[in-house]
Structure formats: structure tokens, C-alpha cells
């Protein structure tokens, strides 16, 4: 059965996350309803990963299978016209029938936005974490260096995370001040192959707690060693988090593909002979 691949952008404020849930609005279900109407058949949408309630996306990767004979531009325009204004389809195209977003993903980049200012910014109310006190960005940046590589991230996940394996590989964690030219805006960018539940939000919360003196320097390195979640930082609120980009494996790329493979600097961390830190 033919497969349609989507790149989805959404404001997660009014949704209970990506994944379909009974009785609450989700991004996945919204797309399924719109696609089913267009295709005149029941459509099931698969995503490259889940996002929590309130989390946004610039580039979620999704796909569905359908017998409907609709051109690519028809899917893009038709879905956008039937979806809530908080969801947009930036790309839609027919791909090989066995395409699956999770298997095709080579990694993801998440971005977390923080406002460090005594002044309220109502335009970013649901799109950034507003902190009133000062942050030591240089210290946060040094603390983040320990996260890069393959580690056991058991201390950086939600208490109800059910993943059996907690080893993950991160190939970039950057703390960027003066983001987009704003003196009060800080971005934490995290790139890796896969993530545990709330992993990025716990990483950001821990870096922030170190940056404002609530946790001592070296906390990240110690938590990677002892795996004790109770001694990590807080879980940052969801509204500052964005699924920024999904990288795609070379074998799943198509002509003029807007999706990129993993950046060149990632490959040194993705080789099978790279040792996993304790």
C-alpha cells in the first residue's frame, strides 16, 4: 500500500501530546481525522517520536499508508486546510511503501527556550520557560559537556519511564546565550539518536539548577555515574521544549529531500566501537 510521508509543525499548547489518547485532543488524532476524510478510508498515522502535552514541534516526521490517489501538493494543502490552525504540514510526499518514521530516523534535535529576565514576555508565555533570576550560562555550558557520548541516562528520565534500556547516545548538547539576538533568551539544544521519557526536560532542569546555584558543579557527571534520579535537577516545564528536527538515514532519503542526515560531527559517537560510559 502506498505511503505518504509528512513533516509536521505544531504548537502543542492545546494538545495532550502527540500520541492518540481517549477523550483528549492530540496531534496524531487530528492528522488521522483530516487524512481519513481526504482518503475516504480509515488512516493510521505513525510518528518518529512522541511529544508530551504542551511540547511543540518544528519538524516532527510522520507517515501513513493509503490507497487514495492524491498528489503530494494535494495532501499538503488538503491536510493543512482541514487541521486546526495550531498544526501545519510543511512537506508531504509519496515514499516507498515500507517507510516507517521510527526506523528511518537517524536521530533528533530538541531545542529548549529559556527567558532569563525580570520582565514578563506574554508573546512567549506558552513557548519558553520564564526564569526571574540570573543564570550562569558559562557554568551550564561546562556542565553540559559531560552529557555528550553514550551513557546510562537513568538519572535523567521520568519516574514512570518504562524503557528497559536506559543507555542513549547524545552527540551535541549546547547552551546558547543571546539566542536569536535577544539578551534575555537562552537555548539548550540537544541532539541524539533516541531519548527517554522527559529526558531533555530533566537535562534542562538539571543544567538550570546548576546554573542558579541550587546544585553543585559536577552534578551531571555524578548522576551519570550513580544513576540516582532523586539527586538530579527538576523536570523543566513542557512549554519551552521543541522537537526541532528529525534526521533521516541515507537509505530513506528521497530526491530534493528537506530532511537531513545526521551532521558529520555525530558519526564519531555512532560507531559501534565507542565505549559506553559507566
C-alpha positions as CSV (number, residue, x, y, z in Angstrom):
1,X,0.0,0.0,0.0
2,X,1.4,3.5,-0.9
3,X,2.9,5.6,1.9
4,X,2.7,9.3,2.4
5,X,5.5,11.0,4.4
6,X,4.8,14.2,6.3
7,X,6.9,16.9,8.1
8,X,4.6,18.4,10.7
9,X,4.9,21.7,12.7
10,X,2.7,22.3,15.6
11,X,2.0,24.5,18.7
12,X,1.5,21.9,21.4
13,X,-0.2,24.3,23.9
14,X,-3.8,23.0,23.3
15,X,-2.8,19.3,22.8
16,X,-2.3,16.4,25.3
17,X,0.8,15.5,23.4
18,X,1.5,13.7,20.1
19,X,0.1,10.3,20.8
20,X,-3.6,9.4,20.4
21,X,-5.4,9.2,23.7
22,X,-9.0,8.6,24.5
23,X,-11.1,11.7,25.3
24,X,-8.4,14.4,24.9
25,X,-7.1,16.3,21.8
26,X,-3.8,15.1,20.3
27,X,-1.7,15.9,17.3
28,X,-1.7,12.4,15.9
29,X,-5.5,12.0,16.1
30,X,-6.1,15.4,14.5
31,X,-4.0,14.4,11.5
32,X,-5.6,11.0,11.3
33,X,-9.1,12.6,11.2
34,X,-8.1,15.0,8.4
35,X,-6.3,12.3,6.4
36,X,-9.2,9.9,6.7
37,X,-11.6,12.5,5.4
38,X,-9.4,13.1,2.4
39,X,-8.7,9.4,1.7
40,X,-12.3,8.2,2.3
41,X,-10.8,5.4,4.4
42,X,-9.5,5.0,8.0
43,X,-5.9,6.2,8.2
44,X,-3.4,5.5,10.9
45,X,-0.5,8.0,11.3
46,X,2.8,6.9,12.7
47,X,5.3,9.4,14.1
48,X,9.1,9.4,14.6
49,X,8.6,10.0,18.3
50,X,6.2,11.2,20.9
51,X,6.0,14.7,22.4
52,X,4.4,15.4,25.8
53,X,1.4,17.7,26.5
54,X,2.4,21.3,25.8
55,X,5.5,20.4,23.8
56,X,5.9,21.9,20.3
57,X,7.5,20.8,17.1
58,X,9.2,22.5,14.1
59,X,9.8,19.2,12.3
60,X,8.0,16.1,13.5
61,X,8.3,13.2,11.0
62,X,5.2,11.2,10.3
63,X,3.7,8.8,7.7
64,X,0.6,7.0,6.9
65,X,-0.5,4.3,4.3
66,X,-3.4,4.9,2.0
67,X,-4.8,3.8,-1.4
68,X,-6.1,7.3,-2.1
69,X,-4.6,8.7,-5.4
70,X,-3.9,12.2,-4.3
71,X,-0.8,14.2,-5.5
72,X,1.8,15.4,-3.0
73,X,0.7,19.1,-3.1
74,X,-2.9,17.9,-2.7
75,X,-2.0,16.2,0.6
76,X,-0.1,19.2,1.9
77,X,-2.8,21.7,1.0
78,X,-5.7,19.5,1.9
79,X,-4.4,18.4,5.3
80,X,-3.4,22.0,6.2
81,X,-6.9,23.2,5.3
82,X,-8.6,20.6,7.5
83,X,-6.3,20.7,10.5
84,X,-6.5,23.1,13.5
85,X,-4.6,26.3,13.0
86,X,-2.0,25.1,15.5
87,X,-0.9,22.3,13.2
88,X,0.8,22.8,9.8
89,X,2.1,20.4,7.2
90,X,5.4,21.8,5.8
91,X,6.0,18.8,3.4
92,X,4.1,15.8,2.1
93,X,5.3,13.3,-0.5
94,X,4.8,9.7,-1.6
95,X,7.7,7.5,-0.5
96,X,8.5,3.8,-0.7
97,X,5.7,1.6,0.7
98,X,7.7,0.2,3.7
99,X,8.7,3.6,5.0
100,X,8.4,3.9,8.8
101,X,9.3,7.1,10.6
102,X,10.9,5.4,13.6
103,X,13.1,3.1,11.6
104,X,14.1,5.9,9.2
105,X,15.1,8.3,11.9
106,X,18.9,8.6,12.4
107,X,18.4,11.0,15.4
108,X,16.7,14.1,16.6
109,X,17.4,17.6,17.7
110,X,15.4,19.1,20.5
111,X,15.6,22.8,21.5
112,X,14.5,24.3,24.8
113,X,14.0,28.0,25.2
114,X,14.5,29.9,28.5
115,X,13.8,33.6,29.2
116,X,16.1,34.9,31.9
117,X,14.6,38.3,32.7
118,X,12.8,40.3,35.4
119,X,10.3,41.3,32.7
120,X,7.4,39.2,31.5
121,X,7.1,38.4,27.8
122,X,3.5,37.5,27.1
123,X,4.3,36.6,23.5
124,X,6.4,33.7,24.7
125,X,4.1,32.7,27.6
126,X,3.5,29.2,26.3
127,X,6.7,28.9,24.3
128,X,9.5,29.4,26.8
129,X,10.3,28.9,30.4
130,X,10.5,32.2,32.2
131,X,13.1,32.4,35.0
132,X,13.3,35.6,37.0
133,X,16.8,35.1,38.5
134,X,20.2,35.1,36.9
135,X,21.8,32.0,35.3
136,X,25.5,31.2,35.0
137,X,25.4,30.2,31.3
138,X,29.1,29.5,31.2
139,X,28.8,27.1,34.1
140,X,25.8,25.4,32.4
141,X,27.7,25.0,29.2
142,X,30.6,23.4,31.0
143,X,28.2,21.1,32.9
144,X,26.6,20.0,29.6
145,X,29.9,18.7,28.2
146,X,29.6,15.6,30.3
147,X,26.4,14.6,28.6
148,X,27.9,14.0,25.2
149,X,28.6,10.4,24.2
150,X,27.0,7.1,25.1
151,X,25.8,7.0,28.8
152,X,23.3,5.4,31.0
153,X,20.7,8.2,31.4
154,X,18.6,6.5,34.1
155,X,19.0,9.7,36.3
156,X,17.6,11.8,33.5
157,X,14.1,10.4,32.9
158,X,10.6,10.4,34.2
159,X,9.8,8.2,37.2
160,X,7.2,6.3,35.1
161,X,9.5,5.7,32.2
162,X,9.2,2.1,31.2
163,X,12.1,1.7,28.8
164,X,14.1,-1.4,29.7
165,X,17.4,0.0,28.4
166,X,18.4,3.5,29.6
167,X,21.6,3.8,27.6
168,X,21.4,6.6,25.0
169,X,23.9,8.4,22.8
170,X,24.0,12.2,22.6
171,X,26.3,13.8,20.1
172,X,25.7,17.5,20.9
173,X,24.5,19.5,23.9
174,X,24.9,23.2,23.6
175,X,23.8,26.1,25.9
176,X,23.4,29.2,23.7
177,X,23.0,32.7,25.2
178,X,21.7,35.7,23.3
179,X,19.7,33.3,21.2
180,X,18.3,35.0,18.1
181,X,20.0,38.2,19.2
182,X,18.0,38.6,22.4
183,X,19.9,39.4,25.6
184,X,17.3,37.5,27.7
185,X,16.8,34.4,25.6
186,X,18.8,31.2,26.2
187,X,18.5,28.0,24.1
188,X,19.6,24.5,25.1
189,X,20.0,22.3,22.1
190,X,20.3,18.5,22.5
191,X,20.9,16.1,19.6
192,X,21.0,12.3,19.9
193,X,19.8,9.0,18.5
194,X,16.9,8.4,20.8
195,X,15.5,9.8,24.1
196,X,13.9,8.5,27.3
197,X,10.6,10.0,28.6
198,X,11.2,13.6,29.8
199,X,14.9,13.1,29.2
200,X,15.5,16.5,27.6
201,X,13.4,18.3,30.2
202,X,15.3,16.7,33.1
203,X,18.6,17.6,31.4
204,X,17.5,21.2,31.1
205,X,16.2,21.3,34.6
206,X,19.4,19.9,36.0
207,X,21.5,22.4,34.0
208,X,19.3,25.3,35.2
209,X,19.6,24.1,38.8
210,X,23.4,24.1,38.5
211,X,23.3,27.5,36.7
212,X,21.4,29.2,39.5
213,X,23.4,27.5,42.3
214,X,20.8,25.0,43.6
215,X,23.0,22.1,42.6
216,X,26.8,22.0,42.7
217,X,29.1,21.8,39.6
218,X,29.8,18.2,38.6
219,X,26.2,17.1,39.3
220,X,25.7,15.8,35.7
221,X,28.8,13.7,35.8
222,X,27.9,12.2,39.2
223,X,24.4,11.4,38.1
224,X,25.6,9.6,35.0
225,X,27.8,7.5,37.3
226,X,25.3,6.7,40.1
227,X,22.0,6.8,38.1
228,X,20.1,8.4,41.0
229,X,17.2,10.4,39.6
230,X,16.3,11.8,43.1
231,X,19.6,13.8,43.1
232,X,19.2,15.3,39.6
233,X,17.5,18.6,39.0
234,X,13.9,19.4,38.4
235,X,11.9,18.5,35.3
236,X,11.7,21.7,33.2
237,X,8.1,22.6,32.2
238,X,6.9,21.4,28.8
239,X,6.1,24.7,27.1
240,X,9.8,25.6,26.4
241,X,10.5,22.4,24.5
242,X,10.5,21.9,20.7
243,X,11.2,18.8,18.6
244,X,13.3,20.9,16.2
245,X,14.4,18.4,13.6
246,X,14.4,14.7,12.8
247,X,17.5,13.4,10.9
248,X,17.0,10.7,8.4
249,X,19.0,7.7,7.4
250,X,20.6,7.8,4.0
251,X,18.8,4.8,2.7
252,X,15.4,6.5,3.3
253,X,16.2,9.8,1.7
254,X,14.3,10.9,-1.5
255,X,15.1,13.4,-4.2
256,X,15.3,17.1,-3.0
257,X,14.7,15.9,0.5
258,X,14.2,18.7,3.1
259,X,15.2,16.1,5.8
260,X,18.9,16.0,6.5
261,X,21.1,13.1,7.6
262,X,22.9,13.3,10.9
263,X,25.5,16.1,10.9
264,X,29.1,15.0,10.2
265,X,30.2,15.6,13.9
266,X,27.7,12.9,15.0
267,X,29.4,10.0,13.5
268,X,32.3,9.7,15.9
269,X,29.6,8.9,18.6
270,X,27.7,6.5,16.5
271,X,30.4,4.0,15.7
272,X,30.0,0.5,17.2
273,X,33.4,0.6,18.9
274,X,32.6,3.7,21.0
275,X,32.6,2.6,24.7
276,X,29.6,3.3,26.9
277,X,30.4,5.3,29.9
278,X,29.5,3.8,33.3
